[in-house]
Amino acid sequence: MIMPSPIALFVYNRPKHTRLTIEALSKNALARESDLIIFSDGPRNEIDSSKVQQVRDYIRGVGFFKSVKVVESSVNKGLAKSIIAGVTGVLADHDSIVVLEDDMVTSPYFLSFMNQALNMYWSEENVISIHAYMYPVKGKLPDSFFVRGADCWGWATWKRGWDLFESDGSKLLEQITAQHLAEYFDYNNSYPFTQMLRDQINGKNDSWAIRWQASAFLKNKLTLYPGKSYIRNIGFDDTGTHSGITNVFDTKVQTEQVELQKVEVRERLEVRSWFEQYFNSIKPTLMRRINRNLLSLVVKMKAMMRINLR
């Protein structure tokens, strides 16, 4: 019998998204056997305070699960520090963990897939994590497969995997550059992961995920992906920390129970090529989203300046 891993859910100021995420998670078969730990970050400013309080009013009443623990921060840590500290803390007391954010709507079979995979690859040192989201790529995908690196939209790992996380982005970039791995890290220049790492180093984003991905990639570790997504990301509506408005990541979610079969622990290079094709296909849309994000940031900064001058 599989003992479900604890679930860490990170929330902030999106009450509607949080409710949808928890309601979907509660419909999973293993929900009532799983411990849920909800990390609520503190507000950045007075504008966010009301929505943070709405989220907290809701999560304090959540049931459905074996146990629910709410961890509220009195200060704003930011997404990266909140996730790094939260995952590290949970794995100090547990051997494995399932991680979600407040815009991840799950398939009813999400927890079954994650826990089966955690159990199946427990002792496989080359496997660093399990991922639940799958890009809407073209091509007939296997039921599950491995790709080098890690990912961040509904994921799970073991303490041995998270121990390899390097929080210093500069160290990671130095190694990628020294080993001439940038092109491979960027999926043959189809997606700017290396630039995302540079931006994190320079304070232009607060991404823990790019450091997690680079940490796994440099250790030549693999992540298990499903052929059909167990996650639908509902955060691309301009409400998230690093999101704009786009539908390029929309994907069909697994609606049937699939018994996980163990596969050879090796990177599937043909899947990497499908990832590259997909990344290349969405480049124009991403560039428009980046430009909109920059404009939105300028507008928000001007608004904050007006508030501070009152």
C-alpha positions as CSV (number, residue, x, y, z in Angstrom):
1,M,0.0,0.0,0.0
2,I,1.3,3.5,-0.9
3,M,1.6,5.9,1.9
4,P,0.8,9.3,0.4
5,S,3.5,12.0,0.6
6,P,2.6,15.3,2.3
7,I,1.4,18.0,0.0
8,A,2.8,21.5,0.2
9,L,0.6,24.2,-1.3
10,F,1.9,27.8,-1.6
11,V,-0.7,30.6,-1.7
12,Y,-0.7,34.3,-1.7
13,N,-3.4,36.8,-2.8
14,R,-5.6,34.9,-5.3
15,P,-8.7,33.7,-3.4
16,K,-10.5,32.4,-6.5
17,H,-7.5,30.5,-7.8
18,T,-6.8,29.1,-4.4
19,R,-10.4,27.8,-4.0
20,L,-10.3,26.2,-7.5
21,T,-7.0,24.6,-6.7
22,I,-8.0,23.1,-3.4
23,E,-11.5,22.0,-4.6
24,A,-9.9,20.1,-7.5
25,L,-7.2,18.6,-5.1
26,S,-9.9,17.5,-2.7
27,K,-11.5,15.4,-5.4
28,N,-8.4,13.2,-5.7
29,A,-8.8,9.7,-4.5
30,L,-5.9,10.0,-2.1
31,A,-6.9,13.4,-0.7
32,R,-8.4,12.0,2.5
33,E,-5.2,10.0,3.1
34,S,-2.9,12.9,2.5
35,D,-1.5,15.6,4.9
36,L,-1.9,19.1,3.4
37,I,0.4,21.9,4.5
38,I,-0.6,25.4,3.2
39,F,2.0,28.1,3.2
40,S,0.5,31.6,3.1
41,D,2.9,34.4,2.3
42,G,2.4,37.8,3.9
43,P,1.2,40.9,1.9
44,R,3.7,43.1,0.0
45,N,1.6,46.2,0.6
46,E,-1.7,47.5,1.7
47,I,-3.3,46.8,-1.7
48,D,-2.5,43.1,-1.3
49,S,-3.6,42.8,2.4
50,S,-7.3,42.4,1.8
51,K,-6.8,39.6,-0.8
52,V,-4.3,37.8,1.4
53,Q,-6.8,38.0,4.3
54,Q,-9.5,36.6,2.0
55,V,-7.2,33.7,1.1
56,R,-6.5,33.0,4.8
57,D,-10.1,33.2,5.8
58,Y,-10.8,30.4,3.2
59,I,-7.8,28.1,3.9
60,R,-8.4,28.2,7.7
61,G,-11.7,26.3,7.0
62,V,-10.3,23.7,4.5
63,G,-11.2,20.1,5.3
64,F,-11.3,17.0,3.0
65,F,-7.7,15.9,3.8
66,K,-6.2,13.6,6.5
67,S,-4.9,16.8,8.1
68,V,-4.6,20.4,7.2
69,K,-1.9,22.7,8.6
70,V,-1.7,26.4,7.7
71,V,1.6,28.3,8.0
72,E,1.0,32.0,7.8
73,S,4.0,34.4,7.3
74,S,3.7,37.8,9.0
75,V,6.0,39.3,6.4
76,N,6.3,39.0,2.6
77,K,9.0,36.5,1.8
78,G,8.3,36.4,-1.9
79,L,7.6,33.3,-4.0
80,A,11.1,32.0,-4.2
81,K,12.0,32.3,-0.5
82,S,8.6,31.0,0.5
83,I,8.9,27.8,-1.6
84,I,12.5,27.1,-0.8
85,A,12.0,27.5,2.9
86,G,8.7,25.6,2.8
87,V,10.0,22.6,0.8
88,T,13.2,22.5,2.9
89,G,11.1,22.5,6.1
90,V,8.8,19.7,5.1
91,L,11.6,17.5,3.9
92,A,13.4,18.0,7.3
93,D,10.6,15.8,8.7
94,H,9.6,13.7,5.7
95,D,11.3,11.7,3.0
96,S,9.3,13.0,0.0
97,I,6.9,15.8,-0.9
98,V,4.3,16.8,-3.5
99,V,4.4,20.6,-4.3
100,L,1.6,22.8,-5.7
101,E,1.0,26.5,-6.2
102,D,-2.3,28.3,-6.0
103,D,-3.0,28.2,-9.7
104,M,-2.6,24.5,-10.4
105,V,-5.9,22.7,-11.0
106,T,-5.3,19.0,-10.8
107,S,-6.8,15.9,-12.4
108,P,-8.6,13.6,-10.0
109,Y,-5.8,11.2,-10.6
110,F,-2.9,13.6,-9.9
111,L,-2.1,12.3,-6.4
112,S,-2.3,8.7,-7.6
113,F,0.2,9.4,-10.3
114,M,2.6,11.4,-8.1
115,N,2.6,8.9,-5.3
116,Q,2.9,5.9,-7.5
117,A,5.9,7.5,-9.2
118,L,7.5,8.5,-6.0
119,N,7.2,5.0,-4.7
120,M,8.3,3.4,-8.0
121,Y,11.5,5.5,-8.5
122,W,12.3,5.9,-4.8
123,S,15.8,4.2,-5.0
124,E,16.7,5.4,-8.5
125,E,19.4,7.9,-7.8
126,N,19.3,9.3,-11.4
127,V,15.7,10.4,-10.9
128,I,15.4,13.7,-9.1
129,S,11.7,14.5,-9.4
130,I,8.3,13.7,-10.8
131,H,6.4,16.3,-12.8
132,A,2.6,16.5,-13.4
133,Y,2.2,19.0,-16.2
134,M,2.8,18.2,-19.8
135,Y,3.1,20.8,-22.6
136,P,0.6,20.5,-25.5
137,V,3.2,19.2,-27.8
138,K,2.5,17.6,-31.2
139,G,3.4,13.9,-31.4
140,K,2.4,10.6,-29.8
141,L,3.9,10.6,-26.3
142,P,4.6,7.6,-24.2
143,D,2.5,7.2,-21.0
144,S,5.5,8.4,-19.1
145,F,9.1,9.3,-19.9
146,F,12.2,11.0,-18.6
147,V,13.8,14.3,-19.6
148,R,16.9,15.8,-18.1
149,G,16.5,18.6,-15.5
150,A,13.5,19.4,-13.4
151,D,10.2,21.4,-13.6
152,C,7.8,23.4,-11.5
153,W,4.1,23.0,-12.3
154,G,2.9,20.3,-10.0
155,W,6.0,18.4,-8.9
156,A,7.3,16.0,-6.4
157,T,10.7,15.0,-5.1
158,W,12.5,13.1,-2.3
159,K,14.8,14.6,0.3
160,R,17.8,13.2,-1.6
161,G,16.6,15.1,-4.7
162,W,16.0,18.4,-3.0
163,D,19.4,18.1,-1.3
164,L,20.9,18.8,-4.7
165,F,19.2,22.2,-5.0
166,E,21.7,25.1,-5.4
167,S,20.2,28.4,-4.5
168,D,23.1,30.5,-5.9
169,G,22.2,31.3,-9.5
170,S,25.7,32.7,-10.2
171,K,27.3,29.3,-9.4
172,L,24.8,27.6,-11.7
173,L,25.4,30.0,-14.6
174,E,29.2,29.7,-14.2
175,Q,28.9,25.9,-14.5
176,I,26.6,26.0,-17.5
177,T,28.9,28.4,-19.2
178,A,32.1,26.6,-18.4
179,Q,30.7,23.3,-19.6
180,H,29.3,24.9,-22.8
181,L,25.8,23.6,-21.9
182,A,23.7,26.7,-22.6
183,E,22.4,25.6,-26.0
184,Y,21.3,22.2,-24.6
185,F,19.9,23.8,-21.4
186,D,17.8,26.1,-23.7
187,Y,16.5,23.2,-25.8
188,N,18.6,24.0,-28.8
189,N,18.0,27.7,-28.3
190,S,14.2,27.3,-28.5
191,Y,13.5,28.6,-25.0
192,P,15.5,31.2,-23.0
193,F,16.2,29.3,-19.8
194,T,19.8,30.6,-19.5
195,Q,18.5,34.2,-19.9
196,M,16.0,33.5,-17.1
197,L,18.8,32.4,-14.9
198,R,20.7,35.6,-15.7
199,D,17.6,37.6,-15.0
200,Q,17.3,35.9,-11.6
201,I,20.9,36.7,-10.8
202,N,20.3,40.3,-11.7
203,G,17.1,40.6,-9.7
204,K,14.8,40.9,-12.7
205,N,12.8,37.8,-11.6
206,D,12.4,35.9,-8.3
207,S,12.5,32.5,-9.8
208,W,13.3,29.5,-7.6
209,A,12.2,27.2,-10.5
210,I,15.0,28.2,-12.9
211,R,17.5,27.3,-10.1
212,W,15.8,24.0,-9.4
213,Q,15.9,23.2,-13.1
214,A,19.6,24.2,-13.5
215,S,20.5,22.3,-10.3
216,A,19.0,19.1,-11.7
217,F,20.3,19.6,-15.2
218,L,23.9,20.2,-14.1
219,K,23.8,17.0,-12.0
220,N,22.6,15.1,-15.1
221,K,19.4,14.1,-13.2
222,L,16.1,13.1,-14.8
223,T,12.5,14.0,-14.2
224,L,9.6,11.7,-15.0
225,Y,6.8,13.3,-17.1
226,P,3.4,12.0,-17.9
227,G,2.3,11.6,-21.5
228,K,-0.9,13.5,-20.7
229,S,-1.0,16.3,-18.2
230,Y,-2.4,16.0,-14.7
231,I,-2.3,19.8,-14.2
232,R,-4.0,22.7,-15.8
233,N,-2.4,26.1,-15.0
234,I,-5.1,28.7,-14.5
235,G,-2.6,31.5,-13.6
236,F,-2.0,33.1,-17.0
237,D,-4.6,35.8,-16.5
238,D,-2.2,38.5,-15.4
239,T,-2.7,37.7,-11.7
240,G,0.6,35.8,-11.0
241,T,4.0,37.1,-10.0
242,H,5.6,36.1,-13.3
243,S,2.6,35.6,-15.5
244,G,0.9,37.6,-18.2
245,I,-2.1,36.7,-20.3
246,T,-1.7,33.7,-22.7
247,N,-3.3,30.4,-23.6
248,V,-0.2,28.8,-25.2
249,F,0.2,26.5,-22.1
250,D,-3.4,25.2,-22.2
251,T,-3.5,21.5,-22.3
252,K,-5.9,18.5,-22.0
253,V,-5.9,17.0,-18.5
254,Q,-5.9,13.3,-17.8
255,T,-9.5,12.2,-17.1
256,E,-8.9,8.5,-16.7
257,Q,-7.0,6.3,-14.2
258,V,-3.8,5.1,-15.7
259,E,-1.7,2.5,-14.0
260,L,1.9,3.7,-14.0
261,Q,4.4,1.3,-15.6
262,K,8.1,1.5,-14.9
263,V,10.1,2.7,-17.8
264,E,13.8,2.7,-18.5
265,V,15.6,5.5,-16.7
266,R,17.1,7.4,-19.6
267,E,16.3,10.7,-21.4
268,R,14.0,10.4,-24.3
269,L,15.7,12.5,-26.9
270,E,12.8,12.4,-29.4
271,V,10.6,14.0,-26.7
272,R,13.2,16.7,-26.3
273,S,12.8,17.4,-30.0
274,W,9.0,17.7,-29.6
275,F,9.6,20.1,-26.7
276,E,11.9,22.2,-29.0
277,Q,9.3,22.3,-31.7
278,Y,6.6,23.4,-29.2
279,F,8.9,26.1,-27.7
280,N,9.7,27.4,-31.2
281,S,6.0,27.5,-32.1
282,I,5.1,29.8,-29.1
283,K,8.1,32.2,-29.4
284,P,6.1,35.1,-31.0
285,T,3.3,34.8,-28.4
286,L,5.9,34.8,-25.5
287,M,7.6,37.9,-26.9
288,R,4.3,39.7,-26.9
289,R,3.6,38.5,-23.4
290,I,7.0,39.7,-22.2
291,N,6.4,43.1,-23.7
292,R,2.9,43.3,-22.1
293,N,4.4,42.3,-18.7
294,L,7.0,45.2,-19.0
295,L,4.2,47.7,-19.8
296,S,2.1,46.3,-16.9
297,L,5.1,46.6,-14.5
298,V,5.6,50.3,-15.5
299,V,1.9,51.0,-14.9
300,K,1.9,49.3,-11.5
301,M,5.1,51.2,-10.5
302,K,3.6,54.5,-11.5
303,A,0.4,53.6,-9.5
304,M,2.5,52.7,-6.4
305,M,4.4,56.0,-6.7
306,R,1.1,57.9,-6.8
307,I,0.0,56.1,-3.6
308,N,3.2,56.7,-1.8
309,L,3.1,60.4,-2.7
310,R,-0.4,60.9,-1.2
